[in-house]
Amino acid sequence: MRLTFSASSPSSSSSLDLRKSRLSAYIFSLLAFAFIFFFAAILYGEDFVYIFILGNSENNPLRQPISTINEAKLAFALWETKEGCDVFSGRWVKDELTRPLYRESECPYIVPQLTCQDHGRPDQGYQHWRWQPHGCDLPSFNATLMLETLRGKRMMFVGDSLNRGQYISMVCLLHRLVPENAKSMETFDSLTVFTAKDYNTTIEFYWAPFLLKSNADNAVIHRITDRIVRKGSIDNHGQHWKGADILVFNTYLWWMTGQKMKILKGSFDDEKKEIVEMPTENAYRMVMKSMLRWVKLNMDPKKTRVFFTSMSPTHANSIIGA
């Protein structure tokens, strides 16, 4: 047997090195792509599944019309809490870093009788409380985002002076971002309207302490001890609520008289009025049913949001109504 060994020529060696170099570059690119692919799968989670796995499938929400996606969400819902998190179950915590969100002196819309600092209250600790749910965190308030969300919308608070306080607080949180020549505050009988012209939005308050028509409906003169509520009269006030995109109701404190409620079955204009007395619980149930019926008939759940504030602190010594 004869074995022959021969050295390769310089040209053939150079060609082999070139092929090896190209193969190495190809393998490196393949590994790099695989790494990026794997990293994207971890980083983007569900989006990765939608894009690369569902692809052109009808189940891919990225291929659905925008209107279809939006309809699946609640109107004005900007964040999602953890599944099962009850934002109403929590406690008040002291927050020296992010509270207060505005100073009393910075908001000209606070009515004089509610300016605690101007009236000599020495402490300021009450301004630093923040609500903390047990199972999740609420997003920090963003005034710019709030105004953008309200662009072209109408937000309305309806109820008594406690809801008026919530209304004023909302205006105080937002008004600093609106130029002086682009905002206004006007009152029309029971209705007060803050307008942010550049955003084409209004934030309003409507005085209706019982939601139904009553003898305490005057927004200025309403300190009446003998309170009378007219049954089935929510449309008297409700005609002013129609068209609101966000409604925030409250009614509670004015029912706490310690006596039976007087319910008018006819009209306040009747010469002879038919008035019956009703236990507070029954009267309150009556107005709640009226409110829910009105909401069902007049509010579109796909385009609007409705909130209700129940038990609230009284004006005196922060005593909770029972």
VOBA-1610 file (N, C-alpha, C; in pm, whole numbers, padded with zeros to 5 digits, always signed):
BEGIN
Met+00087-00118+00000Met+00000+00000+00000Met+00090+00122+00000Arg+00046+00217-00078Arg+00128+00338-00088Arg+00043+00456-00050Leu+00091+00524+00049Leu+00019+00643+00095Leu+00089+00766+00042Thr+00008+00857-00008Thr+00066+00980-00064Thr+00012+01098+00014Phe+00096+01180+00063Phe+00057+01302+00135Phe+00097+01422+00049Ser+00007+01515+00040Ser+00043+01635-00037Ser-00010+01758+00036Ala+00064+01858+00032Ala+00023+01984+00096Ala-00073+02059+00005Ser-00174+02122+00066Ser-00271+02197-00015Ser-00208+02325-00062Ser-00262+02372-00170Ser-00208+02496-00226Ser-00260+02616-00148Pro-00190+02728-00152Pro-00236+02849-00081Pro-00376+02893-00121Ser-00410+02875-00247Ser-00542+02921-00294Ser-00655+02837-00235Ser-00635+02703-00231Ser-00738+02615-00175Ser-00752+02636-00025Ser-00644+02660+00045Ser-00648+02688+00189Ser-00725+02815+00218Ser-00704+02916+00139Ser-00774+03045+00158Ser-00923+03029+00137Ser-00960+02946+00037Ser-01103+02922+00010Ser-01170+02850+00126Leu-01097+02753+00185Leu-01151+02680+00299Leu-01172+02771+00419Asp-01074+02857+00443Asp-01088+02952+00555Asp-01207+03044+00535Leu-01229+03084+00410Leu-01341+03173+00382Leu-01474+03105+00411Arg-01483+02974+00371Arg-01608+02900+00398Arg-01631+02884+00547Lys-01521+02855+00620Lys-01534+02843+00766Lys-01580+02975+00829Ser-01524+03084+00779Ser-01560+03216+00833Ser-01707+03247+00810Arg-01756+03214+00688Arg-01897+03238+00659Arg-01988+03151+00745Leu-01946+03024+00762Leu-02024+02933+00844Leu-02030+02979+00989Ser-01919+03028+01041Ser-01914+03079+01178Ser-02005+03200+01195Ala-02002+03288+01096Ala-02087+03408+01102Ala-02235+03368+01098Tyr-02267+03267+01015Tyr-02405+03220+01004Tyr-02452+03160+01136Ile-02366+03076+01196Ile-02401+03013+01324Ile-02417+03119+01432Phe-02328+03219+01434Phe-02336+03326+01533Phe-02467+03404+01518Ser-02503+03436+01393Ser-02627+03509+01369Ser-02748+03428+01413Leu-02743+03297+01384Leu-02852+03209+01423Leu-02869+03203+01574Leu-02755+03191+01644Leu-02758+03187+01790Leu-02807+03321+01847Ala-02760+03430+01787Ala-02801+03563+01834Ala-02951+03582+01817Phe-03004+03539+01700Phe-03148+03552+01676Phe-03228+03467+01776Ala-03175+03344+01799Ala-03243+03256+01895Ala-03247+03318+02034Phe-03136+03383+02072Phe-03129+03448+02204Phe-03229+03563+02213Ile-03232+03645+02106Ile-03324+03758+02105Ile-03469+03708+02109Phe-03496+03602+02031Phe-03628+03541+02026Phe-03670+03494+02166Phe-03579+03425+02234Phe-03606+03374+02369Phe-03624+03487+02468Phe-03540+03591+02457Phe-03549+03705+02548Phe-03680+03779+02528Ala-03721+03795+02402Ala-03848+03864+02373Ala-03967+03787+02430Ala-03957+03653+02422Ala-04066+03571+02475Ala-04084+03593+02624Ile-03973+03610+02695Ile-03980+03633+02840Ile-04024+03775+02870Leu-03968+03870+02793Leu-03992+04011+02823Leu-04134+04054+02790Tyr-04187+04009+02677Tyr-04315+04061+02631Tyr-04433+03967+02655Gly-04404+03847+02704Gly-04511+03758+02748Gly-04624+03741+02650Glu-04744+03794+02690Glu-04864+03774+02610Glu-04853+03837+02473Asp-04786+03955+02464Asp-04772+04020+02333Asp-04696+03929+02237Phe-04595+03862+02290Phe-04516+03769+02209Phe-04605+03658+02155Val-04691+03606+02242Val-04782+03500+02199Val-04875+03550+02091Tyr-04928+03672+02110Tyr-05021+03727+02012Tyr-04955+03743+01875Ile-04829+03791+01875Ile-04763+03825+01750Ile-04711+03701+01678Phe-04636+03614+01749Phe-04564+03506+01684Phe-04640+03372+01681Ile-04730+03352+01776Ile-04798+03223+01782Ile-04937+03232+01721Leu-05016+03333+01765Leu-05150+03346+01710Leu-05146+03398+01566Gly-05048+03485+01539Gly-05027+03534+01403Gly-05152+03591+01342Asn-05194+03535+01230Asn-05311+03584+01158Asn-05442+03525+01208Ser-05434+03451+01317Ser-05554+03389+01370Ser-05657+03494+01408Glu-05784+03457+01394Glu-05892+03548+01433Glu-05891+03575+01582Asn-05824+03487+01659Asn-05819+03504+01804Asn-05715+03606+01847Asn-05636+03653+01753Asn-05532+03750+01786Asn-05595+03888+01802Pro-05596+03944+01924Pro-05661+04074+01945Pro-05592+04187+01872Leu-05464+04167+01834Leu-05394+04274+01762Leu-05447+04290+01620Arg-05521+04190+01572Arg-05578+04197+01439Arg-05725+04239+01441Gln-05778+04258+01561Gln-05917+04299+01572Gln-05927+04450+01553Pro-06042+04499+01505Pro-06061+04644+01494Pro-06047+04709+01630Ile-05996+04832+01631Ile-05975+04904+01757Ile-06106+04917+01834Ser-06214+04941+01763Ser-06343+04958+01831Ser-06382+04833+01907Thr-06349+04714+01851Thr-06382+04588+01917Thr-06305+04573+02046Ile-06176+04611+02045Ile-06093+04602+02164Ile-06143+04695+02272Asn-06175+04820+02233Asn-06217+04919+02332Asn-06350+04882+02395Glu-06438+04819+02317Glu-06570+04784+02369Glu-06561+04679+02479Ala-06451+04604+02479Ala-06436+04500+02580Ala-06394+04556+02714Lys-06350+04683+02715Lys-06304+04745+02838Lys-06411+04842+02890Leu-06407+04866+03019Leu-06496+04965+03076Leu-06455+05103+03030Ala-06553+05190+03010Ala-06522+05326+02969Ala-06434+05394+03073Phe-06331+05464+03026Phe-06239+05541+03110Phe-06155+05455+03203Ala-06147+05324+03178Ala-06063+05237+03262Ala-05920+05244+03210Leu-05830+05304+03288Leu-05693+05325+03243Leu-05599+05220+03296Trp-05630+05165+03411Trp-05543+05064+03470Trp-05626+04944+03511Glu-05561+04830+03519Glu-05626+04711+03570Glu-05559+04671+03701Thr-05639+04646+03804Thr-05584+04601+03931Thr-05562+04451+03924Lys-05490+04399+04019Lys-05470+04255+04025Lys-05604+04185+04038Glu-05615+04070+03973Glu-05739+03997+03977Glu-05778+03965+04121Gly-05900+04000+04156Gly-05948+03973+04290Gly-05914+04081+04391Cys-05846+04187+04348Cys-05811+04295+04442Cys-05930+04385+04466Asp-05968+04403+04589Asp-06080+04488+04628Asp-06025+04624+04671Val-06038+04725+04585Val-05983+04856+04616Val-06059+04924+04730Phe-06178+04871+04764Phe-06256+04930+04871Phe-06219+04873+05008Ser-06136+04771+05009Ser-06091+04711+05134Ser-05947+04755+05158Gly-05928+04839+05259Gly-05793+04891+05284Gly-05790+04973+05410Arg-05694+05062+05417Arg-05679+05147+05535Arg-05613+05279+05494Trp-05628+05377+05581Trp-05564+05506+05557Trp-05422+05502+05615Val-05326+05542+05534Val-05186+05543+05578Val-05130+05685+05568Lys-05037+05715+05655Lys-04973+05848+05654Lys-04870+05852+05541Asp-04877+05956+05460Asp-04787+05971+05346Asp-04730+06112+05346Glu-04609+06125+05395Glu-04545+06256+05403Glu-04478+06295+05272Leu-04462+06200+05178Leu-04388+06227+05055Leu-04476+06280+04942Thr-04593+06220+04923Thr-04675+06257+04808Thr-04803+06332+04845Arg-04829+06353+04969Arg-04949+06425+05012Arg-04910+06551+05089Pro-04987+06660+05073Pro-05110+06673+04996Pro-05082+06692+04846Leu-05181+06661+04765Leu-05168+06677+04621Leu-05187+06822+04579Tyr-05246+06904+04666Tyr-05254+07048+04643Tyr-05267+07117+04778Arg-05230+07242+04782Arg-05240+07322+04904Arg-05366+07406+04901Glu-05421+07429+05017Glu-05543+07510+05029Glu-05524+07647+04966Ser-05408+07707+04987Ser-05381+07841+04937Ser-05367+07845+04785Glu-05351+07727+04722Glu-05331+07722+04578Glu-05461+07710+04500Cys-05571+07692+04571Cys-05699+07669+04502Cys-05800+07776+04540Pro-05836+07863+04447Pro-05930+07972+04477Pro-06076+07927+04481Tyr-06103+07800+04455Tyr-06241+07755+04444Tyr-06297+07696+04573Ile-06213+07682+04674Ile-06262+07631+04802Ile-06347+07738+04870Val-06468+07701+04911Val-06556+07800+04974Val-06495+07842+05108Pro-06509+07969+05145Pro-06442+08022+05264Pro-06466+07943+05392Gln-06587+07890+05411Gln-06616+07821+05537Gln-06542+07688+05549Leu-06479+07643+05440Leu-06406+07517+05443Leu-06255+07535+05434Thr-06208+07657+05444Thr-06064+07683+05440Thr-06008+07670+05581Cys-05966+07550+05616Cys-05922+07520+05753Cys-05802+07605+05794Gln-05705+07619+05705Gln-05584+07693+05740Gln-05613+07841+05761Asp-05696+07898+05676Asp-05733+08039+05691Asp-05807+08065+05822His-05876+07964+05871His-05951+07978+05995His-05869+07938+06117Gly-05740+07920+06098Gly-05651+07905+06212Gly-05623+07764+06258Arg-05657+07663+06179Arg-05623+07528+06222Arg-05471+07513+06229Pro-05416+07478+06344Pro-05271+07481+06361Pro-05197+07363+06299Asp-05261+07246+06294Asp-05191+07127+06244Asp-05219+07108+06094Gln-05131+07032+06028Gln-05149+07001+05887Gln-05142+06851+05859Gly-05136+06771+05965Gly-05124+06627+05949Gly-05241+06565+05875Tyr-05359+06625+05885Tyr-05477+06569+05819Tyr-05464+06571+05667Gln-05368+06647+05616Gln-05351+06657+05471Gln-05264+06545+05413His-05210+06459+05497His-05111+06361+05452His-05161+06218+05453Trp-05293+06200+05456Trp-05346+06064+05456Trp-05369+06016+05314Arg-05341+05888+05290Arg-05359+05826+05158Arg-05425+05689+05175Trp-05520+05657+05087Trp-05590+05529+05093Trp-05502+05419+05034Gln-05485+05312+05111Gln-05402+05199+05067Gln-05483+05070+05071Pro-05523+05017+04952Pro-05593+04888+04950Pro-05504+04777+05005His-05566+04674+05060His-05489+04565+05120His-05415+04482+05015Gly-05478+04462+04898Gly-05421+04367+04804Gly-05354+04424+04682Cys-05347+04556+04669Cys-05286+04616+04551Cys-05253+04762+04580Asp-05191+04827+04483Asp-05158+04969+04496Asp-05238+05050+04395Leu-05288+05163+04439Leu-05356+05253+04347Leu-05253+05334+04271Pro-05276+05360+04142Pro-05179+05442+04067Pro-05177+05584+04120Ser-05063+05648+04112Ser-05051+05787+04156Ser-05137+05877+04069Phe-05194+05980+04129Phe-05280+06071+04053Phe-05196+06149+03953Asn-05243+06152+03829Asn-05175+06222+03721Asn-05273+06322+03662Ala-05255+06451+03695Ala-05350+06554+03653Ala-05354+06569+03501Thr-05238+06560+03437Thr-05233+06572+03291Thr-05310+06459+03225Leu-05288+06338+03271Leu-05359+06222+03216Leu-05508+06234+03242Met-05546+06284+03358Met-05687+06300+03391Met-05754+06396+03294Leu-05690+06510+03268Leu-05748+06607+03175Leu-05757+06550+03034Glu-05655+06477+02992Glu-05659+06417+02859Glu-05771+06312+02850Thr-05792+06238+02959Thr-05898+06138+02961Thr-06035+06205+02954Leu-06045+06323+03013Leu-06171+06397+03015Leu-06191+06484+02891Arg-06095+06486+02802Arg-06105+06572+02683Arg-06234+06540+02607Gly-06313+06646+02583Gly-06438+06630+02511Gly-06548+06564+02592Lys-06527+06551+02724Lys-06621+06479+02809Lys-06685+06573+02913Arg-06787+06518+02978Arg-06858+06591+03083Arg-06864+06504+03207Met-06803+06551+03314Met-06803+06479+03442Met-06891+06555+03541Met-06978+06482+03611Met-07072+06549+03701Met-07081+06478+03835Phe-07077+06560+03941Phe-07102+06513+04077Phe-07244+06556+04114Val-07321+06464+04173Val-07459+06492+04210Val-07480+06454+04355Gly-07539+06544+04434Gly-07568+06508+04573Gly-07568+06628+04664Asp-07511+06608+04785Asp-07513+06713+04887Asp-07376+06778+04902Ser-07355+06847+05014Ser-07231+06923+05032Ser-07108+06834+05042Leu-07125+06708+05082Leu-07012+06617+05088Leu-06961+06586+04946Asn-07053+06566+04854Asn-07012+06545+04715Asn-06962+06674+04653Arg-07015+06787+04699Arg-06963+06915+04651Arg-06817+06931+04692Gly-06784+06882+04812Gly-06645+06885+04855Gly-06556+06801+04766Gln-06607+06683+04723Gln-06532+06599+04631Gln-06515+06668+04496Tyr-06618+06736+04454Tyr-06614+06811+04328Tyr-06508+06921+04333Ile-06509+06998+04441Ile-06412+07107+04455Ile-06270+07051+04459Ser-06252+06938+04527Ser-06119+06877+04533Ser-06071+06836+04394Met-06161+06782+04312Met-06123+06744+04177Met-06080+06866+04096Val-06156+06974+04109Val-06121+07097+04037Val-05986+07151+04086Cys-05964+07144+04217Cys-05838+07192+04273Cys-05719+07110+04223Leu-05741+06981+04199Leu-05635+06894+04150Leu-05598+06925+04005Leu-05692+06979+03929Leu-05671+06995+03785Leu-05648+07138+03738His-05701+07235+03810His-05708+07370+03754His-05573+07433+03727Arg-05468+07392+03799Arg-05336+07454+03780Arg-05278+07428+03642Leu-05323+07322+03577Leu-05273+07290+03444Leu-05346+07365+03334Val-05450+07437+03372Val-05529+07510+03273Val-05499+07659+03283Pro-05459+07726+03174Pro-05430+07870+03179Pro-05551+07950+03227Glu-05523+08063+03289Glu-05630+08145+03346Glu-05734+08185+03243Asn-05689+08216+03122Asn-05784+08260+03019Asn-05855+08145+02950Ala-05828+08022+02995Ala-05890+07905+02932Ala-05973+07825+03030Lys-06011+07886+03143Lys-06093+07815+03241Lys-06193+07911+03302Ser-06303+07855+03351Ser-06406+07937+03416Ser-06484+07853+03514Met-06547+07920+03609Met-06634+07856+03708Met-06762+07937+03713Glu-06876+07874+03678Glu-07004+07943+03674Glu-07109+07864+03749Thr-07206+07935+03806Thr-07315+07871+03879Thr-07448+07910+03819Phe-07531+07809+03793Phe-07665+07830+03739Phe-07764+07759+03832Asp-07817+07831+03928Asp-07909+07773+04026Asp-07843+07654+04097Ser-07892+07532+04072Ser-07838+07415+04142Ser-07713+07359+04076Leu-07676+07413+03961Leu-07565+07359+03883Leu-07444+07452+03885Thr-07328+07396+03920Thr-07201+07470+03914Thr-07111+07400+03813Val-07050+07480+03723Val-06975+07423+03611Val-06835+07483+03604Phe-06734+07395+03611Phe-06595+07434+03583Phe-06564+07391+03441Thr-06516+07483+03358Thr-06488+07456+03218Thr-06339+07471+03189Ala-06281+07370+03126Ala-06144+07378+03075Ala-06156+07385+02924Lys-06146+07507+02869Lys-06180+07529+02728Lys-06089+07454+02633Asp-05959+07452+02662Asp-05865+07385+02570Asp-05891+07236+02560Tyr-05953+07179+02662Tyr-05982+07037+02662Tyr-06127+07008+02624Asn-06205+07113+02604Asn-06346+07097+02570Asn-06416+07007+02671Thr-06387+07031+02799Thr-06443+06946+02904Thr-06503+07031+03015Thr-06602+06974+03083Thr-06660+07040+03200Thr-06663+06942+03316Ile-06641+06996+03435Ile-06655+06920+03559Ile-06762+06994+03639Glu-06870+06926+03672Glu-06988+06994+03724Glu-07034+06936+03857Phe-07107+07019+03929Phe-07173+06972+04051Phe-07319+07014+04048Tyr-07407+06920+04080Tyr-07550+06948+04084Tyr-07602+06919+04224Trp-07658+07022+04284Trp-07709+07010+04421Trp-07843+06936+04422Ala-07847+06818+04483Ala-07969+06741+04500Ala-07946+06646+04618Pro-07962+06696+04741Pro-07924+06617+04859Pro-07999+06486+04875Phe-08120+06476+04818Phe-08198+06353+04826Phe-08210+06283+04691Leu-08147+06340+04589Leu-08158+06293+04451Leu-08300+06314+04397Leu-08401+06281+04475Leu-08539+06312+04439Leu-08567+06460+04470Lys-08674+06510+04413Lys-08713+06649+04440Lys-08753+06662+04586Ser-08710+06772+04651Ser-08740+06793+04793Ser-08755+06941+04821Asn-08790+06971+04946Asn-08800+07112+04985Asn-08665+07166+05033Ala-08557+07091+05006Ala-08422+07136+05041Ala-08334+07148+04916Asp-08398+07173+04802Asp-08325+07173+04675Asp-08261+07307+04641Asn-08287+07410+04719Asn-08220+07537+04696Asn-08073+07522+04733Ala-07984+07548+04639Ala-07841+07525+04660Ala-07780+07617+04765Val-07850+07726+04799Val-07798+07822+04896Val-07876+07816+05027Ile-08008+07821+05017Ile-08094+07821+05137Ile-08160+07685+05148His-08103+07597+05229His-08158+07462+05238His-08152+07404+05379Arg-08129+07487+05477Arg-08125+07437+05614Arg-08268+07426+05667Ile-08331+07315+05631Ile-08471+07292+05666Ile-08480+07168+05754Thr-08539+07185+05871Thr-08550+07071+05962Thr-08665+06979+05925Asp-08775+07036+05874Asp-08891+06957+05836Asp-08878+06918+05688Arg-08798+06816+05664Arg-08764+06780+05527Arg-08870+06692+05463Ile-08903+06725+05337Ile-09005+06652+05262Ile-08946+06611+05127Val-08963+06485+05093Val-08912+06431+04966Val-09030+06384+04883Arg-09028+06421+04754Arg-09137+06384+04666Arg-09107+06249+04599Lys-09197+06155+04614Lys-09181+06022+04558Lys-09187+06026+04405Gly-09102+05947+04341Gly-09105+05932+04195Gly-09071+06056+04117Ser-08985+06141+04173Ser-08958+06270+04109Ser-08814+06285+04060Ile-08743+06175+04040Ile-08601+06186+04006Ile-08580+06253+03870Asp-08677+06242+03781Asp-08662+06305+03649Asp-08657+06457+03657Asn-08711+06514+03766Asn-08702+06660+03782Asn-08558+06707+03783His-08475+06633+03854His-08331+06664+03856His-08258+06592+03743Gly-08304+06472+03711Gly-08233+06389+03614Gly-08221+06450+03476Gln-08313+06538+03439Gln-08304+06602+03309Gln-08176+06683+03294His-08118+06725+03406His-07994+06802+03403His-07871+06713+03403Trp-07888+06585+03431Trp-07775+06492+03436Trp-07751+06423+03303Lys-07852+06423+03216Lys-07840+06353+03089Lys-07724+06411+03008Gly-07653+06324+02941Gly-07540+06367+02860Gly-07408+06362+02931Ala-07409+06336+03062Ala-07283+06326+03135Ala-07214+06195+03100Asp-07082+06200+03087Asp-07005+06081+03056Asp-06964+06007+03184Ile-06945+06083+03292Ile-06912+06025+03422Ile-07003+06089+03526Leu-07076+06006+03599Leu-07166+06055+03704Leu-07122+05999+03838Val-07111+06088+03937Val-07075+06047+04072Val-07188+06090+04165Phe-07266+05993+04212Phe-07379+06022+04300Phe-07338+06009+04447Asn-07409+06085+04532Asn-07405+06057+04674Asn-07534+06105+04738Thr-07581+06036+04835Thr-07692+06080+04921Thr-07689+05991+05044Tyr-07681+06054+05159Tyr-07676+05975+05283Tyr-07707+06060+05405Leu-07623+06160+05426Leu-07627+06233+05552Leu-07760+06304+05577Trp-07823+06352+05470Trp-07947+06426+05487Trp-08064+06337+05528Trp-08045+06208+05517Trp-08151+06117+05560Trp-08143+06088+05710Met-08031+06124+05773Met-08008+06087+05912Met-08065+06191+06007Thr-08196+06198+06013Thr-08263+06295+06101Thr-08299+06234+06236Gly-08297+06101+06244Gly-08339+06035+06367Gly-08490+06021+06376Gln-08560+06067+06272Gln-08705+06059+06269Gln-08749+05995+06138Lys-08877+05965+06127Lys-08929+05912+06003Lys-08925+06020+05895Met-08909+05977+05770Met-08904+06071+05659Met-09045+06102+05611Lys-09065+06226+05572Lys-09194+06267+05517Lys-09187+06256+05364Ile-09278+06179+05308Ile-09279+06152+05164Ile-09404+06214+05102Leu-09381+06300+05002Leu-09490+06365+04931Leu-09531+06279+04813Lys-09660+06244+04805Lys-09708+06159+04696Lys-09755+06239+04575Gly-09787+06362+04595Gly-09833+06445+04483Gly-09727+06543+04440Ser-09766+06669+04425Ser-09676+06774+04381Ser-09663+06879+04489Phe-09550+06948+04491Phe-09531+07057+04585Phe-09623+07174+04553Asp-09676+07176+04432Asp-09765+07285+04392Asp-09911+07258+04429Asp-09938+07136+04473Asp-10076+07104+04511Asp-10119+07185+04633Glu-10240+07237+04628Glu-10289+07316+04741Glu-10303+07228+04865Lys-10356+07107+04844Lys-10367+07012+04953Lys-10268+06899+04926Lys-10168+06887+05012Lys-10061+06791+04987Lys-10086+06661+05064Glu-10059+06550+04994Glu-10070+06419+05057Glu-09929+06375+05101Ile-09906+06377+05231Ile-09774+06344+05285Ile-09787+06227+05381Val-09702+06127+05361Val-09701+06011+05450Val-09563+06001+05514Glu-09558+05939+05631Glu-09430+05918+05697Glu-09381+05777+05670Met-09251+05765+05654Met-09192+05637+05618Met-09063+05618+05696Pro-09036+05497+05745Pro-08907+05473+05811Pro-08791+05511+05719Thr-08686+05563+05777Thr-08572+05611+05697Thr-08518+05504+05604Glu-08508+05380+05654Glu-08455+05272+05572Glu-08540+05249+05447Asn-08672+05253+05463Asn-08762+05233+05349Asn-08754+05349+05251Ala-08745+05470+05306Ala-08735+05588+05220Ala-08604+05588+05142Tyr-08498+05547+05208Tyr-08367+05542+05142Tyr-08367+05434+05034Arg-08431+05321+05062Arg-08442+05214+04962Arg-08520+05265+04841Met-08621+05347+04865Met-08702+05402+04757Met-08618+05488+04664Val-08535+05574+04721Val-08454+05663+04637Val-08345+05586+04564Met-08290+05484+04628Met-08187+05404+04562Met-08246+05331+04440Lys-08365+05278+04454Lys-08430+05211+04342Lys-08458+05310+04230Ser-08498+05431+04267Ser-08525+05533+04166Ser-08398+05570+04091Met-08287+05585+04165Met-08159+05619+04103Met-08114+05510+04007Leu-08121+05384+04051Leu-08078+05272+03966Leu-08164+05261+03841Arg-08294+05284+03857Arg-08384+05279+03742Arg-08349+05389+03643Trp-08320+05509+03695Trp-08285+05622+03607Trp-08156+05593+03533Val-08056+05540+03603Val-07928+05508+03540Val-07947+05406+03429Lys-08027+05303+03455Lys-08049+05198+03356Lys-08114+05253+03230Leu-08203+05349+03246Leu-08277+05403+03132Leu-08199+05512+03058Asn-08105+05578+03125Asn-08044+05697+03066Asn-07893+05692+03045Met-07825+05590+03098Met-07680+05583+03086Met-07639+05460+03006Asp-07548+05478+02911Asp-07497+05368+02830Asp-07373+05310+02898Pro-07380+05186+02949Pro-07266+05129+03024Pro-07141+05111+02939Lys-07155+05112+02805Lys-07037+05096+02720Lys-06963+05228+02697Lys-07029+05340+02728Lys-06969+05470+02701Lys-06955+05557+02825Thr-07024+05520+02933Thr-07027+05606+03051Thr-06990+05526+03175Arg-06958+05599+03281Arg-06931+05537+03411Arg-07017+05603+03516Val-07067+05523+03610Val-07150+05574+03719Val-07092+05524+03850Phe-07072+05617+03945Phe-07020+05583+04077Phe-07121+05629+04181Phe-07120+05562+04296Phe-07205+05603+04407Phe-07125+05602+04536Thr-07130+05715+04607Thr-07063+05729+04736Thr-07167+05711+04845Ser-07146+05614+04932Ser-07246+05587+05036Ser-07210+05660+05165Met-07180+05588+05271Met-07157+05650+05401Met-07039+05745+05396Ser-07057+05863+05451Ser-06953+05965+05451Ser-06942+06030+05588Pro-06827+06088+05621Pro-06814+06157+05749Pro-06898+06284+05753Thr-06942+06321+05871Thr-07017+06444+05885Thr-06921+06562+05883His-06977+06682+05886His-06892+06801+05886His-06829+06825+06023Ala-06887+06767+06127Ala-06842+06798+06262Ala-06752+06690+06319Asn-06628+06726+06350Asn-06534+06638+06423Asn-06508+06504+06356Ser-06532+06496+06223Ser-06505+06373+06147Ser-06575+06251+06206Ile-06691+06273+06268Ile-06770+06163+06323Ile-06836+06088+06208Ile-06823+05958+06207Ile-06881+05879+06099Ile-07028+05856+06125Gly-07111+05885+06022Gly-07254+05860+06035Gly-07280+05711+06047Ala-07374+05673+06131Ala-07400+05530+06151Ala-07536+05493+06095
//
